Amino acid sequence: MTEKFLELAKAKETISFKPTRTTGLERLKQFVGRTGRRYTSTRNYDFGTERRCNVSALSPWLRHRLITEKEVLATVLAAHGFNVAEKFVQEVFWRTYFKGWLEQRPSVWALYQRDLLSACERLASDEDLEIRFNEAVKGNTGIDCFDHWAQELVATGYLHNHTRMWFASIWIFTLRLPWQLGADFFLRHLLDGDPSSNTLSWRWVGGLHTKGKTYLARPDNIAKYTEGRFQPKGLAKFAEPLTEQVDHPLIPLSSPRSPPDCPYLLLLTEDDLSGESVMPTSPATAIGLLATHGRSPNPMGDAAKDFAKGAISSALEPYEKPAKSADDWCGPLIEAARNAGVTTIATAYSPVGPTRSRLDRVEPLLRDAGLSLIRIMRPYDAITWPHARAGYFGLRKKIPLLLDQLNLPFQRRL
Ligand SMILES: Cc1cc2nc3c(=O)[nH]c(=O)nc-3n(C[C@H](O)[C@H](O)[C@H](O)COP(=O)(O)OP(=O)(O)OC[C@H]3O[C@@H](n4cnc5c(N)ncnc54)[C@H](O)[C@@H]3O)c2cc1C
């Protein structure tokens, strides 16, 4: 069975990462037939950029919620039922888990940002570190697979999941570079660059998420799952867990707020571009504001920047308003609300990350200007996030229950 699937999965297929909801839905339609047993047996292989037949590559659209997790799950479950698509469903729930987990431990994101700044300062004062870092991000380390992936990331904005794990492991344990600089390199270049999935995955590889448990990239595993494209030499043979001296307290989740029952301005952000679907009525109009430059103190990669900008512009098309990339969100929001003649601004809830920080800063200023900002949490997040307090497997056990609560068909098909 696996042999047959493997042959099928190696077919040529390059993905067009166009930042529109229509393209995301088309990719979902194209891939849904492969989210069953074929995905389970072949998903760990990275056949290269021109052979993305075995994974969905839906993450850029999901990350910006041009399409939502619930839509993807509903489509996949309708096509296969839970028992056949269980693995794919579980992968989507990894995303949900990371978002819910970081939401309840926001100090992890704050610490990452602080340590990233320190690592960037060290780059400026430590010549050896600077040289090694530049070799890594330019793909000049001499480790063939790593160099290939560094260049693939910058050129395409996408890496296969297994490759992200190998890359992070080589970065931390072979090249011995600070993990925060690697996470930043990913966040600046990935089209799906996401504060929760990215930060927590790097921490997971380094042994900080599941304390003491690291991920070691092994040459034979890389050779197998790249089908012999790479056979790296000189990789670290041990992965000593990273440590940190701080505990991250669990904080309560925000309570969901009621959607506006008066005319409002819809604020679209890169965290949720299907914002209108959480509101009971249509907005007076909409505005789109970008916070991509808040992802990093360093410049964003062109592919990731263009995807986020294009995504927000395409979501604004029905409103005929261009997206704004502004440091100051307050001025454009006040102006747009005044022009629309409303005193309420509503937006889909942003989880921990740059957009959320922007919203937190702007909310009191809007209040001073007589405007209220309402952040509406999706029922999907409100139902799933409370189960992301500890390890992923705790949430995984609850998937059938959660699908049921989300009114998604959990019935196992025979
Ligand atoms: C070091 C590292 C950094 C990562 N950074 C990001 C990131 O910034 N943004 C991001 O969306 N994902 C990140 N991931 C998770 C994962 O690699 C990607 O979500 C996945 O590769 C996207 O490809 P796909 O859509 O083809 O996945 P598929 O295999 O087709 O999976 C379907 C969907 O499930 C979700 N998913 C699958 N695997 C994971 C996972 N391990 N963690 C979280 N969600 C998952 C994604 O939304 C994905 O689109 C990272 C993983 C690692 C190891």
Ligand as a Chemical Component Dictionary entry (heavy atoms), coordinates in Angstrom:
data_LIG
# 
_chem_comp.id                   LIG 
_chem_comp.type                 NON-POLYMER 
_chem_comp.pdbx_formal_charge   0 
_chem_comp.three_letter_code    LIG 
# 
loop_
_chem_comp_atom.comp_id 
_chem_comp_atom.atom_id 
_chem_comp_atom.alt_atom_id 
_chem_comp_atom.type_symbol 
_chem_comp_atom.charge 
_chem_comp_atom.model_Cartn_x 
_chem_comp_atom.model_Cartn_y 
_chem_comp_atom.model_Cartn_z 
_chem_comp_atom.pdbx_ordinal 
LIG C1  C1  C 0 10.799 24.634 13.339 1  
LIG C2  C2  C 0 9.380  24.691 12.824 2  
LIG C3  C3  C 0 8.799  25.917 12.548 3  
LIG C4  C4  C 0 7.464  25.980 12.093 4  
LIG N1  N1  N 0 6.908  27.211 11.830 5  
LIG C5  C5  C 0 5.615  27.294 11.434 6  
LIG C6  C6  C 0 5.011  28.553 11.178 7  
LIG O1  O1  O 0 5.608  29.613 11.327 8  
LIG N2  N2  N 0 3.702  28.554 10.746 9  
LIG C7  C7  C 0 2.997  27.398 10.576 10 
LIG O2  O2  O 0 1.821  27.468 10.167 11 
LIG N3  N3  N 0 3.540  26.198 10.847 12 
LIG C8  C8  C 0 4.820  26.099 11.267 13 
LIG N4  N4  N 0 5.374  24.873 11.510 14 
LIG C9  C9  C 0 4.495  23.679 11.479 15 
LIG C10 C10 C 0 4.476  22.912 10.142 16 
LIG O3  O3  O 0 5.783  22.675 9.699  17 
LIG C11 C11 C 0 3.700  23.626 9.044  18 
LIG O4  O4  O 0 2.431  24.027 9.517  19 
LIG C12 C12 C 0 3.477  22.690 7.845  20 
LIG O5  O5  O 0 4.720  22.266 7.355  21 
LIG C13 C13 C 0 2.714  23.422 6.776  22 
LIG O6  O6  O 0 2.706  22.666 5.592  23 
LIG P1  P1  P 0 1.386  22.023 5.032  24 
LIG O7  O7  O 0 0.312  23.031 4.972  25 
LIG O8  O8  O 0 1.766  21.355 3.746  26 
LIG O9  O9  O 0 1.056  20.930 6.133  27 
LIG P2  P2  P 0 0.107  19.657 6.101  28 
LIG O10 O10 O 0 0.946  18.483 6.453  29 
LIG O11 O11 O 0 -0.643 19.566 4.843  30 
LIG O12 O12 O 0 -0.865 19.908 7.345  31 
LIG C14 C14 C 0 -2.138 20.582 7.220  32 
LIG C15 C15 C 0 -2.177 21.784 8.145  33 
LIG O13 O13 O 0 -2.031 21.395 9.504  34 
LIG C16 C16 C 0 -1.251 22.365 10.234 35 
LIG N5  N5  N 0 -0.016 21.710 10.691 36 
LIG C17 C17 C 0 0.562  20.602 10.183 37 
LIG N6  N6  N 0 1.642  20.246 10.908 38 
LIG C18 C18 C 0 1.749  21.170 11.885 39 
LIG C19 C19 C 0 2.660  21.350 12.970 40 
LIG N7  N7  N 0 3.665  20.501 13.215 41 
LIG N8  N8  N 0 2.484  22.415 13.771 42 
LIG C20 C20 C 0 1.464  23.287 13.571 43 
LIG N9  N9  N 0 0.557  23.152 12.578 44 
LIG C21 C21 C 0 0.702  22.110 11.754 45 
LIG C22 C22 C 0 -0.907 23.477 9.246  46 
LIG O14 O14 O 0 -1.812 24.531 9.392  47 
LIG C23 C23 C 0 -1.050 22.784 7.902  48 
LIG O15 O15 O 0 -1.366 23.670 6.864  49 
LIG C24 C24 C 0 6.710  24.787 11.949 50 
LIG C25 C25 C 0 7.322  23.549 12.234 51 
LIG C26 C26 C 0 8.634  23.501 12.648 52 
LIG C27 C27 C 0 9.254  22.158 12.950 53 
# 
loop_
_chem_comp_bond.comp_id 
_chem_comp_bond.atom_id_1 
_chem_comp_bond.atom_id_2 
_chem_comp_bond.value_order 
_chem_comp_bond.pdbx_ordinal 
LIG C1  C2  SING 1  
LIG C2  C3  SING 2  
LIG C2  C26 DOUB 3  
LIG C3  C4  DOUB 4  
LIG C4  N1  SING 5  
LIG C4  C24 SING 6  
LIG N1  C5  DOUB 7  
LIG C5  C6  SING 8  
LIG C5  C8  SING 9  
LIG C6  O1  DOUB 10 
LIG C6  N2  SING 11 
LIG N2  C7  SING 12 
LIG C7  O2  DOUB 13 
LIG C7  N3  SING 14 
LIG N3  C8  DOUB 15 
LIG C8  N4  SING 16 
LIG N4  C9  SING 17 
LIG N4  C24 SING 18 
LIG C9  C10 SING 19 
LIG C10 O3  SING 20 
LIG C10 C11 SING 21 
LIG C11 O4  SING 22 
LIG C11 C12 SING 23 
LIG C12 O5  SING 24 
LIG C12 C13 SING 25 
LIG C13 O6  SING 26 
LIG O6  P1  SING 27 
LIG P1  O7  DOUB 28 
LIG P1  O8  SING 29 
LIG P1  O9  SING 30 
LIG O9  P2  SING 31 
LIG P2  O10 DOUB 32 
LIG P2  O11 SING 33 
LIG P2  O12 SING 34 
LIG O12 C14 SING 35 
LIG C14 C15 SING 36 
LIG C15 O13 SING 37 
LIG C15 C23 SING 38 
LIG O13 C16 SING 39 
LIG C16 N5  SING 40 
LIG C16 C22 SING 41 
LIG N5  C17 SING 42 
LIG N5  C21 SING 43 
LIG C17 N6  DOUB 44 
LIG N6  C18 SING 45 
LIG C18 C19 SING 46 
LIG C18 C21 DOUB 47 
LIG C19 N7  SING 48 
LIG C19 N8  DOUB 49 
LIG N8  C20 SING 50 
LIG C20 N9  DOUB 51 
LIG N9  C21 SING 52 
LIG C22 O14 SING 53 
LIG C22 C23 SING 54 
LIG C23 O15 SING 55 
LIG C24 C25 DOUB 56 
LIG C25 C26 SING 57 
LIG C26 C27 SING 58 
# 
